[in-house]
Amino acid sequence: MSQRKTLEERIADRQAARPPLKEGKDFEHGPAKFVFFFLIAFVVGLHLVGLVILMLLGLH
C-alpha cells in the first residue's frame, strides 16, 4: 500500500526543487508585491489630494 507524503513533506520537496532567490531581483510573493505597491501609491495619492485641498482652502 503506497502512502502519500504529508502536506509538509510535499511543500518541503517543492521548495527544495526551486532555484534560490536572487538578491534584489525576486519578490517572493507576487500578490504581496501588488498589494505593497498599491498601498504605497494609494498613500502618496491621498497625501497629494490632501495637499491640493488644503492649498485651495488656503490652509497650507
Summary of the structure (lengths in Angstrom):
residues: 60
radius of gyration: 22.8
end to end distance: 75.5
largest distance: 78.7
contacts: 88
relative contact order: 0.06
helix: 65%
strand: 0%
